[in-house]
Amino acid sequence: MNFEFTEEQLMLQKMVRDFAGNEVAKHAYKIDKEESFPYEAWKKAGELGLLGITAPEEYGGSGLGIIETCIVAEELAAVCTSTCATIMHQSGLVIDNFMRHATEEQKEKYLPRLCSGELIGCLAMTEPNAGSDVLSMQMRAEKTEDGYILNGTKTFITNGPVADFALVYAKTSPEKGAKGISVFFIEDGTPGFKKGKKFEKMGWRGSPTGELIFENCFIPKENLVGEEDKGINILMAGLDSERVVMGVQGVGIATGALNASLKYAQEREQFGKSISKFQMIQDKFATMYTKIEAGRALAYKGASLIENEKTEGIARLAAATKLFGADVAMEVTTEAVQIFGGYGYMKEFPVERYMRDAKLMQIGGGTSEIQKHIIAKALLSN
């Protein structure tokens, strides 16, 4: 399998790397400290076509695929995970899901505004009692003559506190269980819809996370995305892509931590020489690099299979990609803090932020334990 990027993909990589280095990096510390949304980078990302990376050009997107999405995720995560998370949530979850399942009228009305960044979107599945077991969601959408009435609470919603547009999963036929879920879009300001608590987090602090609350919230039937009671198909359709992208995002975090560590180790002197000369430090670098390369190869293999619609075994491979990428991020960033020593524990240097950000990779988008369950179940079913 050839993992070489095309000339166009290399140009994209350079463009995103320059954007990350010149625009994203200078705000990374501030948005983490203040827990503020990266508005400046967001606007620029819209101008560069990164928010609608997979959306067709006629709607303001870039018309690219999952390999390009992975390139964007890796480059952004290497500089600022929070900015990466907000952009990937918009492009890979909100826009991609909406684009694939919305009607032409819905797409014409909302996709251009989502791709430009005029509208900040969020995808709402998780509930207080439905996390790993998301299909047990309790939020109800009761059908009326001309629409639906929504009641329930969503939690841990990325971009939720600042969202203008939400894709919301709710049960239209609770008696059908997982086969009774539907998807709706809701605009901010709709009566009965309000934003609840904004969470203060350990990491991803520049990517706001919060609650969405629905109390007798009426939405017209035109707000249904796809078919009624077929929301499970929308939910499952994007999971493999999401896991692959999250896996490469973990690789990006680890790469950022390795790069910072290499620079620091060559500048820091102890016992009369650069600490990069010590074998124990070199051992760390060799291990960090090897894990990063392995994670990257796994991620782009998964992306290539999805791009070429090779579905056999992709679910377990995608789960393995996220599992391994998350572990690589956690292990490499932990070693980076160790290399920095006491300075690594200080917010003046980026590695402590990388380490805090890395932890969520083992939790969000399906915990590492869930990924192991998926892999083992697939292996045992053969």
C-alpha positions in Angstrom: 0.0 0.0 0.0 1.4 3.4 -1.0 1.3 6.1 1.7 3.1 8.7 -0.4 1.1 12.0 -0.6 0.2 13.4 -4.0 1.6 16.8 -5.0 -1.7 18.4 -4.2 -1.8 16.7 -0.7 1.8 17.9 0.0 0.7 21.5 -1.0 -2.2 21.2 1.5 0.1 19.9 4.2 2.5 22.9 3.7 -0.4 25.3 3.7 -1.9 23.9 6.9 1.5 23.7 8.5 2.2 27.4 7.7 -1.3 28.3 9.0 -0.7 26.4 12.2 2.7 27.9 12.7 1.9 31.5 11.8 -1.7 31.8 13.0 -2.7 29.1 15.4 0.5 28.8 17.5 0.5 32.4 18.7 -3.0 32.0 20.3 -2.6 28.4 21.7 -1.4 29.5 25.2 -4.0 32.3 25.5 -7.1 30.2 24.5 -6.0 27.4 26.8 -5.5 29.7 29.8 -8.7 31.7 29.2 -10.8 28.8 27.9 -11.8 31.0 25.0 -12.9 29.9 21.5 -10.2 30.4 18.8 -12.3 32.9 16.8 -9.3 34.3 14.8 -8.0 30.9 13.7 -11.6 29.8 13.0 -12.2 32.7 10.6 -9.0 32.0 8.8 -9.7 28.3 8.6 -13.0 29.1 6.9 -11.2 31.3 4.3 -8.7 28.5 3.6 -11.5 25.9 3.1 -10.5 23.8 6.1 -14.0 23.9 7.8 -15.6 22.3 4.7 -12.8 20.1 3.7 -15.0 17.3 2.5 -18.0 19.4 1.3 -18.5 19.9 -2.4 -17.1 23.1 -3.9 -20.5 24.4 -5.0 -21.4 24.8 -1.3 -18.2 26.5 -0.4 -16.2 23.4 0.5 -13.0 22.0 -0.7 -14.3 18.8 -2.2 -11.6 16.6 -0.6 -11.5 13.3 1.2 -10.5 11.7 4.5 -6.8 11.6 3.7 -6.8 15.4 3.4 -8.9 15.6 6.5 -6.2 13.5 8.3 -3.5 15.8 7.0 -5.3 18.9 8.4 -5.9 17.2 11.8 -2.3 16.0 12.2 -0.8 19.4 11.4 -3.2 21.4 13.6 -2.9 19.0 16.5 0.8 19.3 16.5 0.4 23.0 17.4 -2.9 23.4 19.3 -5.3 20.5 20.1 -8.1 22.9 21.0 -8.1 24.6 17.7 -7.8 21.3 15.9 -10.8 19.9 17.9 -13.1 22.8 17.0 -12.2 22.7 13.3 -12.4 18.9 13.1 -15.7 18.8 14.9 -17.2 21.3 12.4 -15.7 19.7 9.3 -15.6 16.0 10.2 -18.8 15.6 12.2 -21.2 18.5 11.7 -20.6 19.3 8.0 -19.8 15.8 6.8 -22.8 14.2 8.4 -25.1 17.0 7.3 -23.8 17.0 3.8 -24.3 13.2 3.4 -27.8 13.1 4.7 -29.5 16.5 4.3 -31.9 17.4 1.5 -30.8 19.6 -1.3 -32.8 22.5 0.1 -31.2 22.0 3.5 -27.7 21.9 2.1 -28.2 25.0 0.0 -29.5 26.9 3.0 -26.8 25.9 5.6 -23.7 24.3 4.1 -22.2 27.5 2.6 -22.6 29.3 6.0 -21.1 26.3 7.8 -18.2 26.0 5.4 -17.3 29.7 5.7 -17.5 29.5 9.5 -20.4 32.0 9.7 -22.2 29.3 11.6 -20.5 27.4 14.3 -21.9 23.9 14.5 -22.1 21.1 17.0 -23.2 17.5 17.0 -25.2 16.4 20.0 -25.4 12.7 20.9 -24.1 12.2 24.4 -26.4 12.5 27.4 -25.8 12.5 31.2 -26.7 8.7 31.3 -25.7 7.8 27.7 -22.0 8.1 27.1 -20.3 4.9 25.9 -23.8 3.4 25.6 -25.0 6.3 23.4 -27.8 4.3 21.9 -29.6 4.3 25.3 -30.2 8.0 24.9 -33.4 9.2 26.5 -34.0 12.5 24.7 -37.4 12.4 23.1 -38.8 14.0 19.9 -42.5 13.7 20.0 -44.1 14.0 16.5 -46.9 16.5 16.0 -48.9 17.4 12.9 -46.4 19.8 11.5 -43.2 19.0 13.4 -41.6 17.6 16.6 -41.4 18.6 20.2 -38.0 17.9 21.8 -37.4 17.3 25.5 -34.1 16.2 27.1 -30.5 17.2 27.8 -27.3 16.7 25.9 -23.9 16.9 27.6 -20.2 17.1 26.8 -21.0 18.7 23.5 -18.0 20.1 21.7 -18.6 23.7 20.5 -21.9 23.6 22.4 -21.5 26.8 24.3 -20.9 28.9 21.2 -22.9 26.9 18.6 -25.3 28.6 16.2 -26.4 25.3 14.6 -26.8 21.9 16.2 -27.3 18.4 14.8 -29.3 16.6 17.5 -30.0 12.9 18.0 -33.3 12.0 19.7 -35.7 9.1 19.9 -38.8 9.5 17.8 -39.9 5.9 18.5 -38.5 4.9 21.9 -40.1 1.4 21.7 -37.8 0.6 18.8 -34.7 1.2 20.8 -31.7 1.9 18.6 -34.0 1.7 15.5 -36.1 4.6 16.8 -33.6 7.4 16.6 -33.8 10.4 14.4 -31.6 13.4 13.7 -32.6 17.1 13.6 -31.0 20.4 13.0 -31.7 23.3 15.4 -30.7 26.9 15.2 -29.6 28.9 18.3 -32.5 31.1 19.5 -35.2 28.5 18.8 -37.8 28.7 21.7 -37.3 25.9 24.2 -33.7 25.4 23.3 -31.0 26.8 25.6 -27.4 26.3 26.4 -26.7 25.0 29.8 -23.5 24.7 31.8 -20.1 25.3 30.2 -17.6 22.8 31.6 -14.2 23.7 32.9 -11.8 21.1 31.6 -8.4 19.6 32.2 -7.4 19.9 28.6 -8.9 21.0 25.2 -9.6 24.2 27.2 -9.8 26.4 24.1 -12.5 24.0 22.6 -15.6 24.9 24.6 -17.7 22.0 25.9 -21.2 22.2 27.5 -24.8 21.2 27.9 -27.7 21.7 25.5 -31.2 21.7 27.1 -34.5 21.2 25.3 -37.8 21.9 27.1 -40.8 21.5 24.9 -38.8 22.8 22.0 -40.8 22.8 18.8 -39.1 22.4 15.5 -40.8 22.0 12.1 -40.7 18.8 10.2 -38.4 20.4 7.6 -35.7 20.2 10.3 -35.5 16.4 10.1 -32.2 15.2 8.6 -32.6 12.0 6.6 -35.5 9.7 7.4 -37.4 9.4 10.6 -36.2 6.5 12.8 -33.1 6.1 10.6 -30.7 8.1 12.7 -28.7 5.0 13.6 -27.5 4.8 10.0 -26.2 8.4 10.2 -24.6 7.7 13.5 -22.8 4.6 12.4 -21.8 5.9 8.9 -19.3 8.3 10.3 -17.8 6.4 13.2 -14.9 4.8 11.3 -13.8 8.0 9.7 -14.1 9.8 13.1 -11.9 7.2 14.8 -9.2 7.3 12.1 -9.1 11.1 12.3 -8.9 11.0 16.0 -6.1 8.5 15.8 -4.0 10.8 13.6 -4.9 13.7 15.8 -3.2 11.8 18.6 -0.2 11.4 16.4 -0.2 15.1 15.8 -0.2 15.9 19.5 2.7 13.5 20.0 4.7 15.0 17.1 4.3 18.5 18.6 5.6 17.2 21.9 8.5 15.4 20.3 9.5 18.5 18.3 9.4 20.7 21.4 11.4 18.1 23.3 14.1 17.9 20.6 14.5 21.6 20.6 14.7 21.9 24.4 17.1 19.0 24.8 19.6 20.5 22.4 19.5 23.8 24.2 19.5 22.6 27.8 22.9 21.9 29.3 23.6 19.8 32.5 27.0 18.5 33.7 28.7 20.5 31.0 26.9 19.3 27.9 23.6 19.3 26.1 21.2 16.8 27.6 20.5 15.5 24.1 23.9 13.8 24.4 22.8 11.6 27.3 21.8 8.1 26.2 18.7 7.9 28.4 17.4 11.0 26.6 18.3 9.6 23.2 16.5 6.4 24.2 13.3 8.4 24.9 13.6 10.2 21.5 14.0 6.9 19.6 11.0 5.3 21.3 8.8 8.4 20.9 9.7 8.7 17.2 9.0 5.0 16.6 5.6 5.1 18.2 4.7 8.2 16.2 5.6 6.6 12.9 3.7 3.5 13.8 0.6 5.5 14.7 0.9 7.6 11.5 1.2 4.5 9.3 -1.9 2.9 11.0 -3.9 6.1 10.5 -3.2 6.6 6.9 -3.7 3.0 6.1 -7.2 3.3 7.6 -7.8 6.6 5.7 -6.7 5.0 2.5 -9.1 2.0 2.9 -12.0 4.3 3.7 -11.1 6.6 0.7 -11.1 3.5 -1.5 -14.3 2.1 0.0 -12.6 -1.0 1.3 -15.0 -1.9 4.1 -13.8 -5.4 5.1 -12.2 -5.2 8.5 -12.3 -1.4 8.6 -14.3 -1.1 11.9 -11.6 -2.9 13.9 -8.8 -1.1 12.1 -10.4 2.2 12.7 -10.8 1.3 16.4 -7.2 0.2 16.6 -6.1 3.5 15.0 -7.9 5.6 17.6 -6.7 3.3 20.4 -3.1 3.4 19.4 -3.1 7.1 18.5 -4.5 8.0 21.9 -1.9 5.9 23.7 0.9 7.3 21.6 -0.3 10.8 22.4 -0.4 10.1 26.2 2.9 8.2 26.3 4.9 10.6 24.2 3.6 13.7 25.9 4.4 12.2 29.3 7.9 11.5 28.2 8.2 15.1 26.9 7.3 16.5 30.3 9.9 14.2 31.8 12.6 15.5 29.4 11.8 19.0 30.3 12.0 18.1 34.0 10.7 20.9 36.3 10.2 23.2 33.3 7.9 20.6 31.8 5.5 21.1 34.8 5.3 24.9 34.1 2.7 26.5 31.8 5.4 28.6 30.3 6.3 25.6 28.1 3.8 23.8 25.8 4.5 20.2 26.8 2.3 20.3 29.9 -0.6 21.5 27.7 0.1 18.7 25.2 0.0 16.2 28.1 -3.3 17.5 29.4 -4.8 17.5 25.9 -3.6 14.0 25.2 -5.6 12.5 28.0 -8.9 13.2 26.4 -7.8 11.2 23.3 -8.3 8.1 25.5 -11.8 9.2 26.5 -13.6 11.2 23.9 -15.1 9.7 20.7 -15.3 6.3 22.4 -13.0 5.4 25.3 -10.0 3.2 24.8 -11.9 0.4 26.6 -14.7 0.6 24.0 -12.2 0.5 21.2 -10.7 -2.7 22.6 -14.1 -4.2 22.9 -14.8 -3.4 19.2 -11.5 -4.9 18.1 -11.9 -8.1 20.2 -15.5 -8.6 19.1 -14.5 -8.3 15.4 -11.7 -10.7 15.8 -13.8 -13.3 17.7 -16.6 -13.1 15.1 -14.3 -14.4 12.3 
